[in-house]
Amino acid sequence: MHDYIKERTIRIGEHIVETRKTVRVIAKEFGVSKSTVHKDLTERLPELNPELALKVKEILEYHKSIRHLRGGEATRKKYKTEETGASV
């Protein structure tokens, strides 16, 4: 594994623990794909820093457990916007 990948993986792991942001948001901030962030956090991080990986895993599991609520909220906002006649 290249050094820049190791560094990015650790930085992303620390960032998610500090901010508790979603994979999607972090991917935008770091300029990489969601798939890359997910692979860094679930496959590479446990090899590099197992302790940090456990903290990250808890956050990812929490986000997964509430994702159905986020999707419902987005749908509610969409239809509320359409009712008022506002353009999206």
C-alpha positions as CSV (number, residue, x, y, z in Angstrom):
1,M,0.0,0.0,0.0
2,H,1.4,3.4,-1.0
3,D,2.2,5.9,1.8
4,Y,-0.3,8.5,0.5
5,I,-3.1,5.9,0.8
6,K,-2.0,5.1,4.4
7,E,-1.9,8.8,5.3
8,R,-5.3,9.4,3.7
9,T,-6.9,6.4,5.4
10,I,-5.7,7.6,8.9
11,R,-6.7,11.2,8.2
12,I,-10.2,10.1,7.1
13,G,-10.5,7.8,10.1
14,E,-9.6,10.6,12.5
15,H,-11.9,13.1,10.7
16,I,-14.9,10.8,10.9
17,V,-14.3,10.3,14.6
18,E,-14.0,14.0,15.3
19,T,-16.9,15.2,13.2
20,R,-19.2,12.1,12.9
21,K,-20.0,13.1,9.3
22,T,-21.3,10.7,6.8
23,V,-19.2,8.9,4.2
24,R,-20.8,10.9,1.5
25,V,-19.8,14.3,3.1
26,I,-16.3,13.1,3.9
27,A,-15.8,11.8,0.3
28,K,-16.6,15.3,-1.0
29,E,-14.3,17.0,1.5
30,F,-11.4,14.7,0.7
31,G,-12.1,14.7,-3.1
32,V,-12.4,10.9,-3.4
33,S,-15.4,8.6,-4.1
34,K,-17.7,7.2,-1.5
35,S,-16.4,3.7,-2.4
36,T,-12.8,4.8,-1.7
37,V,-13.8,6.2,1.7
38,H,-15.7,3.1,2.6
39,K,-12.8,0.8,1.5
40,D,-10.3,3.0,3.4
41,L,-12.4,2.8,6.6
42,T,-13.5,-0.9,6.5
43,E,-10.6,-2.7,4.9
44,R,-7.4,-0.6,5.2
45,L,-7.9,1.2,8.5
46,P,-8.1,-2.0,10.6
47,E,-4.7,-3.0,9.3
48,L,-3.2,0.4,10.0
49,N,-4.8,1.4,13.3
50,P,-7.2,-1.2,14.9
51,E,-8.2,1.0,17.8
52,L,-9.2,3.9,15.5
53,A,-11.0,1.4,13.2
54,L,-13.3,0.3,16.1
55,K,-14.3,3.8,16.8
56,V,-15.0,4.4,13.1
57,K,-17.0,1.1,12.9
58,E,-19.3,2.3,15.7
59,I,-20.0,5.6,13.8
60,L,-20.6,3.8,10.5
61,E,-23.0,1.3,12.2
62,Y,-24.9,4.3,13.7
63,H,-25.2,6.0,10.3
64,K,-26.4,2.7,8.8
65,S,-29.0,2.3,11.6
66,I,-30.5,5.8,10.9
67,R,-30.2,5.9,7.1
68,H,-33.9,5.0,6.6
69,L,-34.8,8.1,8.6
70,R,-32.6,10.3,6.5
71,G,-34.2,8.9,3.3
72,G,-37.7,9.5,4.7
73,E,-36.7,13.1,5.6
74,A,-35.4,13.7,2.1
75,T,-38.7,12.4,0.6
76,R,-40.8,14.5,2.9
77,K,-38.9,17.6,2.0
78,K,-39.2,16.8,-1.7
79,Y,-43.0,16.5,-1.6
80,K,-43.4,19.5,0.6
81,T,-41.4,21.6,-1.9
82,E,-43.6,20.2,-4.7
83,E,-46.8,21.1,-2.8
84,T,-45.8,24.7,-2.4
85,G,-45.0,25.0,-6.1
86,A,-41.4,25.9,-5.5
87,S,-38.9,24.8,-8.1
88,V,-36.2,22.4,-7.1
